[in-house]
Amino acid sequence: MDLTERGARSARVAAVFDRVADVYDQVGIPWFTPIAQELVRLAAPARGERALDVGCGRGAATVALAAAVGNDGQVTAVDLSPRMIEACGALGLPNVEFQVMDASSPSLPPAAYDLVVSSLVVFFLPDPPAALAAWRSLLVTPGGRLAISTFAHRDPVWDAVDATFRPYLPAGMLDARTTGAAGPFSTDAGVEELVRAAGFTGVRTAHADVEVTFADVDEWQTFSRSHGQRAMWDAIPEADHDTVKATAGALLEQARGADGRLHLTQQVRYTLAESA
Ligand SMILES: C[S@@+](CC[C@H](N)C(=O)[O-])C[C@H]1O[C@@H](n2cnc3c(N)ncnc32)[C@H](O)[C@@H]1O
């Protein structure tokens, strides 16, 4: 992939997140925030530290980082989607500087951060190894820490629901959860190797299950249109939306629990490392 293609791919991803920025993480389904909170907990920021949140979205990790480093510390939070960064302004965090910036080649000072955190971002990037190496150069050495989250396996019903989109998708369409089925993001070892190849040491993995529940297929659809999967809905001709929803709805019935709600589980992978 040459530089022009890489730029075009990043711009396409940012455009999707621009489109969903108003509703992203705002539809009443706890998802990005608990995933990011666990990432920050594992990264263990200390008071006074300088932290960088790469691909901050609406601040799921930024808020936890800002609280942990306190007013003696400083958080820089960057995202390529201007509307995500705009929405972050409403968080009112005095120790955070938000900037629109490409995570692939951040224009930030070298060796200026104690901690780089990135929740559910790295698989969107056109060249993850190059981006990880760039992030490493931003960390102090020794002792700088990296903490990233990616998607591990999910339950079979959710797999089947996501598969209903596949016939409509152009080859190579990026979605965070479905591209995890192949390539380096399909295994712990694959992600660890990416991080190690970028020059990090002490690379290790932790996991946590995140369960979401939906009242019905409408609530699932609202959720799935509020984040990166929106790109998939947009790839389906309007006339076929009801068909996809009905197929997904029938599959989701298999996940209905005794409480009457639809239960789906995603395992999240947390990869942690040091700059040297
Ligand atoms: C799934 S969201 C995660 C956002 C946030 N970290 C969270 O946990 O809610 C992915 C984010 O990565 C951002 N992103 C994707 N490609 C990017 C790039 N090349 N540079 C910076 N941000 C990027 C998107 O705009 C989006 O906000």
Ligand as a Chemical Component Dictionary entry (heavy atoms), coordinates in Angstrom:
data_LIG
# 
_chem_comp.id                   LIG 
_chem_comp.type                 NON-POLYMER 
_chem_comp.pdbx_formal_charge   0 
_chem_comp.three_letter_code    LIG 
# 
loop_
_chem_comp_atom.comp_id 
_chem_comp_atom.atom_id 
_chem_comp_atom.alt_atom_id 
_chem_comp_atom.type_symbol 
_chem_comp_atom.charge 
_chem_comp_atom.model_Cartn_x 
_chem_comp_atom.model_Cartn_y 
_chem_comp_atom.model_Cartn_z 
_chem_comp_atom.pdbx_ordinal 
LIG C1  C1  C 0  -13.364 2.300 17.783 1  
LIG S1  S1  S 1  -12.937 3.973 17.941 2  
LIG C2  C2  C 0  -12.133 3.997 19.544 3  
LIG C3  C3  C 0  -12.171 5.364 20.156 4  
LIG C4  C4  C 0  -11.772 5.427 21.620 5  
LIG N1  N1  N 0  -10.384 5.048 21.810 6  
LIG C5  C5  C 0  -12.693 4.570 22.436 7  
LIG O1  O1  O 0  -12.219 3.592 23.039 8  
LIG O2  O2  O -1 -13.901 4.855 22.452 9  
LIG C6  C6  C 0  -11.590 4.199 16.847 10 
LIG C7  C7  C 0  -11.084 5.630 16.816 11 
LIG O3  O3  O 0  -9.875  5.652 16.090 12 
LIG C8  C8  C 0  -9.853  6.826 15.332 13 
LIG N2  N2  N 0  -8.908  6.646 14.233 14 
LIG C9  C9  C 0  -8.982  5.782 13.211 15 
LIG N3  N3  N 0  -7.929  5.935 12.383 16 
LIG C10 C10 C 0  -7.174  6.917 12.933 17 
LIG C11 C11 C 0  -5.946  7.543 12.562 18 
LIG N4  N4  N 0  -5.290  7.177 11.460 19 
LIG N5  N5  N 0  -5.464  8.507 13.353 20 
LIG C12 C12 C 0  -6.107  8.881 14.489 21 
LIG N6  N6  N 0  -7.280  8.354 14.867 22 
LIG C13 C13 C 0  -7.801  7.368 14.115 23 
LIG C14 C14 C 0  -11.288 6.982 14.868 24 
LIG O4  O4  O 0  -11.569 8.302 14.415 25 
LIG C15 C15 C 0  -12.037 6.578 16.116 26 
LIG O5  O5  O 0  -12.299 7.675 16.949 27 
# 
loop_
_chem_comp_bond.comp_id 
_chem_comp_bond.atom_id_1 
_chem_comp_bond.atom_id_2 
_chem_comp_bond.value_order 
_chem_comp_bond.pdbx_ordinal 
LIG C1  S1  SING 1  
LIG S1  C2  SING 2  
LIG S1  C6  SING 3  
LIG C2  C3  SING 4  
LIG C3  C4  SING 5  
LIG C4  N1  SING 6  
LIG C4  C5  SING 7  
LIG C5  O1  DOUB 8  
LIG C5  O2  SING 9  
LIG C6  C7  SING 10 
LIG C7  O3  SING 11 
LIG C7  C15 SING 12 
LIG O3  C8  SING 13 
LIG C8  N2  SING 14 
LIG C8  C14 SING 15 
LIG N2  C9  SING 16 
LIG N2  C13 SING 17 
LIG C9  N3  DOUB 18 
LIG N3  C10 SING 19 
LIG C10 C11 SING 20 
LIG C10 C13 DOUB 21 
LIG C11 N4  SING 22 
LIG C11 N5  DOUB 23 
LIG N5  C12 SING 24 
LIG C12 N6  DOUB 25 
LIG N6  C13 SING 26 
LIG C14 O4  SING 27 
LIG C14 C15 SING 28 
LIG C15 O5  SING 29 
# 
